[in-house]
Amino acid sequence: VQNTNRNYIQPKQKDTLFWCLFIAKHGYKEYLEIQNHYGSRQMDIQKQISQYIKENPTLLKGLNVRITKALVQEIISDLLTEIKKTSIYVLYSYAFYFNINIVLMHPNEKCYLKVFSESESFENPIIVLKKTEDEQYLLKDEEMTMSEYVELQNDVFCIENHIRPLKAISSYKADDLQTIAEKLEIDLDERKWKKQDLYDEITKLTKWY
């Protein structure tokens, strides 16, 4: 494990994203107690969540990414099959079901994706996940405090959503892009940046999936 991951837990199962969320909700002790029944426990939870989404289909409307009816059906069918790897769309449904707010750090740690279960509801705990270069997920062993979250917002760039990390270029003034570039540690003195070039460089650094 790299030094930077010292305070992170990495589940041993293939679907590290699901088990990170399970540990965040139920605790590491309960995770260890499952022993050899990880597959059936995951399937049970997925069935419960798919039922929950069927009964509350509008829940996913409050997200920072557009969820169509067809996509809701896709999420439900994903949950009813044995998932080898939890998708980001399914991650949104877990956030709602488990009542947790998620900060998902990009592998470069210069930007993050925010998955909040209600629009900016801070009553729910904020957990921190990190995606690694080899597509695994780690869970920070402590929840994020409100002051840590405020600091993160100030220092690190929050992407729009996992499909399009940035809005259209016309939505930004040159100053806005420079502020984002500073958070991403792009060297603005290196050369005279044209607006489009800076936008492209930011897009490259924040590319998610």
C-alpha positions as YAML, in Angstrom:
chain: A
units: angstrom
residues:
- id: 1
  name: VAL
  ca: [0.00, 0.00, 0.00]
- id: 2
  name: GLN
  ca: [1.33, 3.40, -0.93]
- id: 3
  name: ASN
  ca: [2.21, 5.77, 1.84]
- id: 4
  name: THR
  ca: [-0.55, 8.19, 0.87]
- id: 5
  name: ASN
  ca: [-3.11, 5.46, 1.49]
- id: 6
  name: ARG
  ca: [-2.11, 4.89, 5.11]
- id: 7
  name: ASN
  ca: [-5.44, 5.97, 6.56]
- id: 8
  name: TYR
  ca: [-7.49, 4.07, 4.00]
- id: 9
  name: ILE
  ca: [-9.13, 0.64, 4.19]
- id: 10
  name: GLN
  ca: [-9.06, -1.53, 1.06]
- id: 11
  name: PRO
  ca: [-11.53, -4.45, 1.06]
- id: 12
  name: LYS
  ca: [-10.19, -7.74, -0.27]
- id: 13
  name: GLN
  ca: [-13.21, -8.52, -2.48]
- id: 14
  name: LYS
  ca: [-13.22, -7.73, -6.21]
- id: 15
  name: ASP
  ca: [-16.05, -5.23, -5.85]
- id: 16
  name: THR
  ca: [-14.11, -2.85, -3.63]
- id: 17
  name: LEU
  ca: [-16.62, -0.01, -4.14]
- id: 18
  name: PHE
  ca: [-19.54, -1.97, -2.69]
- id: 19
  name: TRP
  ca: [-17.57, -3.19, 0.31]
- id: 20
  name: CYS
  ca: [-16.16, 0.26, 1.06]
- id: 21
  name: LEU
  ca: [-19.77, 1.46, 1.33]
- id: 22
  name: PHE
  ca: [-20.78, -1.53, 3.43]
- id: 23
  name: ILE
  ca: [-17.94, -0.83, 5.90]
- id: 24
  name: ALA
  ca: [-18.85, 2.88, 5.96]
- id: 25
  name: LYS
  ca: [-22.44, 2.00, 6.89]
- id: 26
  name: HIS
  ca: [-22.05, -1.08, 9.10]
- id: 27
  name: GLY
  ca: [-18.50, -0.87, 10.41]
- id: 28
  name: TYR
  ca: [-15.35, -2.92, 9.87]
- id: 29
  name: LYS
  ca: [-16.22, -5.43, 12.62]
- id: 30
  name: GLU
  ca: [-19.48, -6.44, 10.93]
- id: 31
  name: TYR
  ca: [-17.64, -6.71, 7.60]
- id: 32
  name: LEU
  ca: [-15.15, -9.18, 9.10]
- id: 33
  name: GLU
  ca: [-17.94, -11.22, 10.71]
- id: 34
  name: ILE
  ca: [-19.41, -12.09, 7.29]
- id: 35
  name: GLN
  ca: [-16.44, -14.43, 6.69]
- id: 36
  name: ASN
  ca: [-17.28, -16.65, 3.69]
- id: 37
  name: HIS
  ca: [-20.71, -15.25, 2.88]
- id: 38
  name: TYR
  ca: [-19.74, -12.02, 1.13]
- id: 39
  name: GLY
  ca: [-21.44, -12.89, -2.18]
- id: 40
  name: SER
  ca: [-24.82, -13.73, -0.66]
- id: 41
  name: ARG
  ca: [-24.73, -10.75, 1.72]
- id: 42
  name: GLN
  ca: [-24.02, -8.39, -1.18]
- id: 43
  name: MET
  ca: [-26.85, -9.92, -3.22]
- id: 44
  name: ASP
  ca: [-29.31, -9.55, -0.32]
- id: 45
  name: ILE
  ca: [-28.45, -5.85, 0.06]
- id: 46
  name: GLN
  ca: [-28.66, -5.26, -3.70]
- id: 47
  name: LYS
  ca: [-32.17, -6.81, -3.76]
- id: 48
  name: GLN
  ca: [-33.27, -4.59, -0.87]
- id: 49
  name: ILE
  ca: [-31.95, -1.50, -2.65]
- id: 50
  name: SER
  ca: [-33.57, -2.40, -5.99]
- id: 51
  name: GLN
  ca: [-36.90, -2.80, -4.18]
- id: 52
  name: TYR
  ca: [-36.36, 0.56, -2.47]
- id: 53
  name: ILE
  ca: [-35.70, 2.28, -5.81]
- id: 54
  name: LYS
  ca: [-38.80, 0.65, -7.38]
- id: 55
  name: GLU
  ca: [-40.89, 2.07, -4.54]
- id: 56
  name: ASN
  ca: [-39.15, 5.50, -4.62]
- id: 57
  name: PRO
  ca: [-38.26, 6.06, -8.31]
- id: 58
  name: THR
  ca: [-38.11, 9.86, -7.99]
- id: 59
  name: LEU
  ca: [-35.41, 9.73, -5.31]
- id: 60
  name: LEU
  ca: [-32.61, 9.74, -7.84]
- id: 61
  name: LYS
  ca: [-33.92, 12.95, -9.43]
- id: 62
  name: GLY
  ca: [-32.06, 15.15, -6.93]
- id: 63
  name: LEU
  ca: [-28.64, 14.19, -8.23]
- id: 64
  name: ASN
  ca: [-25.96, 16.23, -9.96]
- id: 65
  name: VAL
  ca: [-26.26, 13.95, -12.98]
- id: 66
  name: ARG
  ca: [-29.39, 13.40, -15.10]
- id: 67
  name: ILE
  ca: [-31.02, 10.07, -14.33]
- id: 68
  name: THR
  ca: [-33.58, 9.03, -16.97]
- id: 69
  name: LYS
  ca: [-36.33, 6.44, -16.47]
- id: 70
  name: ALA
  ca: [-34.35, 4.04, -18.65]
- id: 71
  name: LEU
  ca: [-31.30, 4.55, -16.44]
- id: 72
  name: VAL
  ca: [-33.34, 3.85, -13.30]
- id: 73
  name: GLN
  ca: [-34.35, 0.53, -14.91]
- id: 74
  name: GLU
  ca: [-30.71, -0.17, -15.75]
- id: 75
  name: ILE
  ca: [-29.67, 0.50, -12.13]
- id: 76
  name: ILE
  ca: [-32.40, -1.86, -10.88]
- id: 77
  name: SER
  ca: [-31.37, -4.63, -13.28]
- id: 78
  name: ASP
  ca: [-27.70, -4.12, -12.30]
- id: 79
  name: LEU
  ca: [-28.67, -4.56, -8.66]
- id: 80
  name: LEU
  ca: [-30.55, -7.79, -9.42]
- id: 81
  name: THR
  ca: [-27.56, -9.43, -11.08]
- id: 82
  name: GLU
  ca: [-24.30, -10.44, -9.52]
- id: 83
  name: ILE
  ca: [-22.22, -7.33, -10.08]
- id: 84
  name: LYS
  ca: [-18.53, -7.83, -10.53]
- id: 85
  name: LYS
  ca: [-17.96, -4.10, -10.13]
- id: 86
  name: THR
  ca: [-20.38, -1.53, -8.81]
- id: 87
  name: SER
  ca: [-20.91, 1.28, -11.33]
- id: 88
  name: ILE
  ca: [-20.99, 4.95, -10.41]
- id: 89
  name: TYR
  ca: [-24.73, 5.07, -11.20]
- id: 90
  name: VAL
  ca: [-25.36, 2.27, -8.71]
- id: 91
  name: LEU
  ca: [-23.17, 4.16, -6.23]
- id: 92
  name: TYR
  ca: [-25.73, 6.99, -6.31]
- id: 93
  name: SER
  ca: [-28.48, 4.59, -5.25]
- id: 94
  name: TYR
  ca: [-26.34, 3.35, -2.34]
- id: 95
  name: ALA
  ca: [-25.84, 6.91, -1.13]
- id: 96
  name: PHE
  ca: [-29.62, 7.30, -0.90]
- id: 97
  name: TYR
  ca: [-30.31, 3.92, 0.63]
- id: 98
  name: PHE
  ca: [-27.55, 4.12, 3.24]
- id: 99
  name: ASN
  ca: [-28.16, 7.83, 3.96]
- id: 100
  name: ILE
  ca: [-24.54, 8.79, 3.47]
- id: 101
  name: ASN
  ca: [-22.79, 11.64, 1.69]
- id: 102
  name: ILE
  ca: [-19.82, 10.58, -0.40]
- id: 103
  name: VAL
  ca: [-16.71, 12.47, -1.41]
- id: 104
  name: LEU
  ca: [-14.98, 10.41, -4.09]
- id: 105
  name: MET
  ca: [-11.39, 11.49, -4.69]
- id: 106
  name: HIS
  ca: [-9.87, 11.26, -8.16]
- id: 107
  name: PRO
  ca: [-6.68, 9.11, -8.30]
- id: 108
  name: ASN
  ca: [-4.63, 12.31, -8.69]
- id: 109
  name: GLU
  ca: [-6.31, 13.77, -5.55]
- id: 110
  name: LYS
  ca: [-6.60, 17.14, -7.30]
- id: 111
  name: CYS
  ca: [-10.35, 16.90, -7.83]
- id: 112
  name: TYR
  ca: [-13.31, 15.00, -6.44]
- id: 113
  name: LEU
  ca: [-16.85, 13.91, -7.22]
- id: 114
  name: LYS
  ca: [-19.57, 14.72, -4.71]
- id: 115
  name: VAL
  ca: [-22.46, 12.26, -4.23]
- id: 116
  name: PHE
  ca: [-24.77, 13.68, -1.60]
- id: 117
  name: SER
  ca: [-27.89, 11.75, -0.70]
- id: 118
  name: GLU
  ca: [-30.04, 14.86, -0.32]
- id: 119
  name: SER
  ca: [-29.35, 18.24, -1.83]
- id: 120
  name: GLU
  ca: [-26.54, 19.39, 0.44]
- id: 121
  name: SER
  ca: [-27.98, 17.70, 3.54]
- id: 122
  name: PHE
  ca: [-25.24, 17.69, 6.15]
- id: 123
  name: GLU
  ca: [-27.20, 15.62, 8.65]
- id: 124
  name: ASN
  ca: [-25.80, 12.51, 7.01]
- id: 125
  name: PRO
  ca: [-22.18, 11.48, 7.60]
- id: 126
  name: ILE
  ca: [-19.63, 12.39, 4.91]
- id: 127
  name: ILE
  ca: [-17.43, 9.48, 3.95]
- id: 128
  name: VAL
  ca: [-14.33, 9.73, 1.78]
- id: 129
  name: LEU
  ca: [-13.56, 7.20, -0.93]
- id: 130
  name: LYS
  ca: [-10.56, 7.23, -3.20]
- id: 131
  name: LYS
  ca: [-10.26, 5.64, -6.61]
- id: 132
  name: THR
  ca: [-6.81, 4.21, -7.33]
- id: 133
  name: GLU
  ca: [-4.99, 4.11, -10.68]
- id: 134
  name: ASP
  ca: [-5.84, 0.40, -10.99]
- id: 135
  name: GLU
  ca: [-9.60, 0.97, -10.65]
- id: 136
  name: GLN
  ca: [-9.86, -0.10, -7.01]
- id: 137
  name: TYR
  ca: [-11.53, 1.86, -4.23]
- id: 138
  name: LEU
  ca: [-10.32, 2.71, -0.75]
- id: 139
  name: LEU
  ca: [-12.33, 4.01, 2.21]
- id: 140
  name: LYS
  ca: [-10.89, 6.63, 4.56]
- id: 141
  name: ASP
  ca: [-11.03, 5.16, 8.05]
- id: 142
  name: GLU
  ca: [-12.66, 8.26, 9.56]
- id: 143
  name: GLU
  ca: [-15.66, 10.30, 8.47]
- id: 144
  name: MET
  ca: [-15.00, 13.80, 7.22]
- id: 145
  name: THR
  ca: [-15.78, 16.65, 9.59]
- id: 146
  name: MET
  ca: [-17.64, 19.72, 8.45]
- id: 147
  name: SER
  ca: [-14.50, 21.89, 8.70]
- id: 148
  name: GLU
  ca: [-12.52, 19.35, 6.63]
- id: 149
  name: TYR
  ca: [-15.26, 19.44, 4.01]
- id: 150
  name: VAL
  ca: [-15.20, 23.25, 3.85]
- id: 151
  name: GLU
  ca: [-11.40, 23.11, 3.48]
- id: 152
  name: LEU
  ca: [-11.73, 20.55, 0.67]
- id: 153
  name: GLN
  ca: [-14.24, 22.77, -1.15]
- id: 154
  name: ASN
  ca: [-11.83, 25.70, -0.93]
- id: 155
  name: ASP
  ca: [-8.69, 23.82, -1.99]
- id: 156
  name: VAL
  ca: [-9.76, 21.03, -4.33]
- id: 157
  name: PHE
  ca: [-11.87, 21.21, -7.50]
- id: 158
  name: CYS
  ca: [-15.30, 19.55, -7.37]
- id: 159
  name: ILE
  ca: [-16.21, 18.20, -10.82]
- id: 160
  name: GLU
  ca: [-19.71, 18.62, -12.24]
- id: 161
  name: ASN
  ca: [-20.39, 14.88, -12.63]
- id: 162
  name: HIS
  ca: [-18.52, 11.73, -13.60]
- id: 163
  name: ILE
  ca: [-19.50, 11.93, -17.27]
- id: 164
  name: ARG
  ca: [-18.75, 15.59, -17.92]
- id: 165
  name: PRO
  ca: [-16.35, 16.95, -15.32]
- id: 166
  name: LEU
  ca: [-16.76, 20.51, -16.65]
- id: 167
  name: LYS
  ca: [-19.65, 22.60, -17.90]
- id: 168
  name: ALA
  ca: [-19.47, 23.95, -21.48]
- id: 169
  name: ILE
  ca: [-16.60, 26.35, -22.03]
- id: 170
  name: SER
  ca: [-19.05, 29.25, -22.55]
- id: 171
  name: SER
  ca: [-20.12, 28.88, -18.88]
- id: 172
  name: TYR
  ca: [-16.69, 30.02, -17.66]
- id: 173
  name: LYS
  ca: [-14.94, 33.36, -17.65]
- id: 174
  name: ALA
  ca: [-11.15, 33.27, -18.05]
- id: 175
  name: ASP
  ca: [-10.82, 34.03, -14.31]
- id: 176
  name: ASP
  ca: [-13.02, 31.03, -13.40]
- id: 177
  name: LEU
  ca: [-10.76, 28.71, -15.37]
- id: 178
  name: GLN
  ca: [-7.67, 30.19, -13.74]
- id: 179
  name: THR
  ca: [-9.14, 29.54, -10.28]
- id: 180
  name: ILE
  ca: [-9.84, 25.92, -11.25]
- id: 181
  name: ALA
  ca: [-6.36, 25.61, -12.76]
- id: 182
  name: GLU
  ca: [-4.77, 26.76, -9.51]
- id: 183
  name: LYS
  ca: [-6.69, 24.10, -7.56]
- id: 184
  name: LEU
  ca: [-5.43, 21.52, -10.05]
- id: 185
  name: GLU
  ca: [-1.86, 22.83, -9.69]
- id: 186
  name: ILE
  ca: [-1.54, 23.77, -13.36]
- id: 187
  name: ASP
  ca: [1.41, 26.11, -13.85]
- id: 188
  name: LEU
  ca: [-0.17, 29.32, -15.12]
- id: 189
  name: ASP
  ca: [3.21, 31.09, -15.44]
- id: 190
  name: GLU
  ca: [4.64, 28.42, -17.71]
- id: 191
  name: ARG
  ca: [3.12, 30.07, -20.80]
- id: 192
  name: LYS
  ca: [0.36, 32.38, -21.94]
- id: 193
  name: TRP
  ca: [-2.72, 30.17, -21.81]
- id: 194
  name: LYS
  ca: [-5.52, 30.68, -24.30]
- id: 195
  name: LYS
  ca: [-8.96, 30.03, -22.81]
- id: 196
  name: GLN
  ca: [-9.57, 26.91, -24.93]
- id: 197
  name: ASP
  ca: [-6.12, 25.45, -24.14]
- id: 198
  name: LEU
  ca: [-6.64, 25.92, -20.41]
- id: 199
  name: TYR
  ca: [-10.11, 24.39, -20.63]
- id: 200
  name: ASP
  ca: [-8.65, 21.37, -22.51]
- id: 201
  name: GLU
  ca: [-5.86, 20.95, -19.95]
- id: 202
  name: ILE
  ca: [-8.37, 21.04, -17.07]
- id: 203
  name: THR
  ca: [-10.59, 18.51, -18.88]
- id: 204
  name: LYS
  ca: [-7.60, 16.19, -19.30]
- id: 205
  name: LEU
  ca: [-6.73, 16.34, -15.59]
- id: 206
  name: THR
  ca: [-10.31, 15.86, -14.40]
- id: 207
  name: LYS
  ca: [-11.27, 13.05, -16.78]
- id: 208
  name: TRP
  ca: [-12.97, 10.49, -14.64]
- id: 209
  name: TYR
  ca: [-14.26, 7.36, -16.35]
...
